Amino acid sequence: MATEVLVPDIGDFSDVPIIEVHVAPGDKVNAEDPLLTLESDKATLDVPAPSAGTVGEVLVKVGDQVSEGTPILKLTSGDGASTTPPSLVEQQEPAPGPAPAKAVSEAVGAPLAAPPAVAAPDDNRAPAGAHAGPSVRRMARELGIDLSQISASGAKGRITKDDLLGFLKGPQTGSGQAAAPAAAAPQGSGIPEIPAQDFSKFGAVQKQDLPRIKKMSGPFLHRSWLNVPHVTHNDDADITELDAYRKQLDTAAKGEKNPYRVTLLAFLVKAVVGALKKHPEFNSSLSPEKDAIIVKEYYNIGIAVDTPGGLVVPVVKDADRKGIVDLSREFMEISAKARDGKLGPNDMQGGTFTISSLGGIGGTSFTPIVNAPEVAILGVVRSAMKPVWNGSEFVPRLILPLSVSYDHRVIDGALAARFTRHLCYLLEDDRRLLL
């Protein structure tokens, strides 16, 4: 029986135009395959298939405007497409005939060289007017790749993100063959590819697809790591008094008619906002020309949330205008939406600074990757009781390790040390968070 597929939650957007329809009646699709692409003045997004099946009647066309809840097509549940786009981590067999020379990723401080032309074009290669969605075109522009050099594997000759990233990886050897020696890397920006291996020669193996979130976020993390000169500064905050106050608030919150939790995260957000106000360079982005910084006068704090499908970063908007109770309630709502996969595009846009907390798991420090185009990120691990010398004796104090990674093009070491120390200063007395 056919069911109507509706436009899911797309944030605050409404009457968003359809710029591409990727399926037609009779097409088989897998869960999460893109059905159509929407583009507003702020974002471009694909509407995924909710399950595998066969497309029936398509209820919309290019140019139509849709909002959350608009019916877009009818889908009969069943077997999906016989093949799916290759995973970003799959080792693929090389295509017959000449293949594109290996493209290289961007290196810090050097532009990515355009991939070289190929003597004999593949029959599947997209023409100059390549068929690709806006998100793929944008990624190609950012990576300096000519789409006419890409072999398309999507429906009706559409270039997918997997095609683009597969091209970046370069030709791969088959599982039964020894990896060919890596070609000499171009001078200035070459990063040699890791040779493929047949791991099954050494024992039993099992191949597991990466979750969709990791497939999408991986290239952006890689791009940030290659483009941003990362440095991490570590410091410790004594949160003995603050945590005692937090526990009082948490106990009271559990007794409310609508109970909620008061965690350390709410205090961290307040302290981060205070430190950003004192050191606004941390609340900035580097200009496209790399000759100025754009300082934001608003404070939207991204919170990295661990979900079964991977890491997502919803954004708490206008954090400077919210108190501990407001933040605690919002975190509860955000966590629920993240776990249920209901975060919309608007929930994850506009961040100015990010916090990544591993406090519920453990660790002593780590190096979080800057969420570019932001210029800094705070990493937090589990607090621990430690003996601290007070001038006459050692006393037990609750110590919270903090790790601040930053873009060294914008922030130097001395400024990073002052920012992190001021952050510790604010956390070491909860009264300072009210200033």
Rosetta blueprint (number, residue, H / E / L):
1 M L
2 A E
3 T E
4 E E
5 V E
6 L E
7 V L
8 P L
9 D L
10 I L
11 G L
12 D L
13 F L
14 S L
15 D L
16 V E
17 P E
18 I E
19 I E
20 E E
21 V E
22 H L
23 V L
24 A L
25 P L
26 G L
27 D L
28 K E
29 V E
30 N L
31 A L
32 E L
33 D L
34 P E
35 L E
36 L E
37 T E
38 L E
39 E E
40 S L
41 D L
42 K L
43 A L
44 T E
45 L E
46 D E
47 V E
48 P E
49 A L
50 P L
51 S L
52 A L
53 G E
54 T E
55 V E
56 G E
57 E E
58 V E
59 L L
60 V L
61 K L
62 V L
63 G L
64 D L
65 Q E
66 V E
67 S L
68 E L
69 G L
70 T L
71 P E
72 I E
73 L E
74 K E
75 L E
76 T E
77 S E
78 G L
79 D L
80 G L
81 A L
82 S L
83 T L
84 T L
85 P L
86 P L
87 S L
88 L L
89 V L
90 E L
91 Q L
92 Q L
93 E L
94 P L
95 A L
96 P L
97 G L
98 P L
99 A L
100 P L
101 A L
102 K L
103 A L
104 V L
105 S L
106 E L
107 A E
108 V L
109 G L
110 A E
111 P L
112 L L
113 A L
114 A L
115 P L
116 P L
117 A L
118 V L
119 A L
120 A L
121 P L
122 D L
123 D L
124 N L
125 R E
126 A L
127 P L
128 A L
129 G L
130 A L
131 H L
132 A E
133 G L
134 P H
135 S H
136 V H
137 R H
138 R H
139 M H
140 A H
141 R H
142 E H
143 L H
144 G L
145 I L
146 D L
147 L H
148 S H
149 Q H
150 I L
151 S E
152 A L
153 S L
154 G L
155 A H
156 K H
157 G H
158 R L
159 I E
160 T L
161 K H
162 D H
163 D H
164 L H
165 L H
166 G H
167 F H
168 L H
169 K H
170 G L
171 P L
172 Q L
173 T L
174 G L
175 S L
176 G L
177 Q L
178 A L
179 A L
180 A L
181 P L
182 A L
183 A L
184 A L
185 A L
186 P L
187 Q L
188 G L
189 S L
190 G L
191 I L
192 P L
193 E L
194 I L
195 P L
196 A L
197 Q L
198 D L
199 F H
200 S H
201 K H
202 F L
203 G L
204 A L
205 V L
206 Q L
207 K L
208 Q L
209 D L
210 L L
211 P L
212 R H
213 I H
214 K H
215 K H
216 M H
217 S H
218 G H
219 P H
220 F H
221 L H
222 H H
223 R H
224 S H
225 W H
226 L H
227 N H
228 V L
229 P L
230 H E
231 V E
232 T E
233 H E
234 N E
235 D E
236 D E
237 A E
238 D E
239 I L
240 T H
241 E H
242 L H
243 D H
244 A H
245 Y H
246 R H
247 K H
248 Q H
249 L H
250 D H
251 T H
252 A H
253 A H
254 K H
255 G L
256 E L
257 K L
258 N L
259 P L
260 Y L
261 R L
262 V L
263 T L
264 L H
265 L H
266 A H
267 F H
268 L H
269 V H
270 K H
271 A H
272 V H
273 V H
274 G H
275 A H
276 L H
277 K H
278 K H
279 H L
280 P H
281 E H
282 F H
283 N H
284 S E
285 S E
286 L E
287 S L
288 P L
289 E L
290 K L
291 D L
292 A L
293 I E
294 I E
295 V E
296 K L
297 E L
298 Y L
299 Y L
300 N L
301 I E
302 G E
303 I E
304 A L
305 V E
306 D E
307 T E
308 P L
309 G L
310 G E
311 L E
312 V E
313 V L
314 P L
315 V E
316 V E
317 K L
318 D L
319 A H
320 D H
321 R H
322 K L
323 G L
324 I H
325 V H
326 D H
327 L H
328 S H
329 R H
330 E H
331 F H
332 M H
333 E H
334 I H
335 S H
336 A H
337 K H
338 A H
339 R H
340 D L
341 G L
342 K L
343 L L
344 G L
345 P H
346 N H
347 D H
348 M H
349 Q L
350 G L
351 G L
352 T L
353 F E
354 T E
355 I E
356 S E
357 S E
358 L L
359 G L
360 G L
361 I L
362 G L
363 G L
364 T L
365 S L
366 F L
367 T L
368 P L
369 I L
370 V L
371 N L
372 A L
373 P L
374 E L
375 V L
376 A E
377 I E
378 L E
379 G E
380 V E
381 V L
382 R L
383 S L
384 A E
385 M E
386 K E
387 P E
388 V E
389 W E
390 N L
391 G L
392 S L
393 E L
394 F E
395 V E
396 P E
397 R E
398 L E
399 I E
400 L E
401 P E
402 L E
403 S E
404 V E
405 S E
406 Y E
407 D E
408 H L
409 R L
410 V L
411 I L
412 D L
413 G H
414 A H
415 L H
416 A H
417 A H
418 R H
419 F H
420 T H
421 R H
422 H H
423 L H
424 C H
425 Y H
426 L H
427 L H
428 E L
429 D L
430 D H
431 R H
432 R H
433 L H
434 L H
435 L L
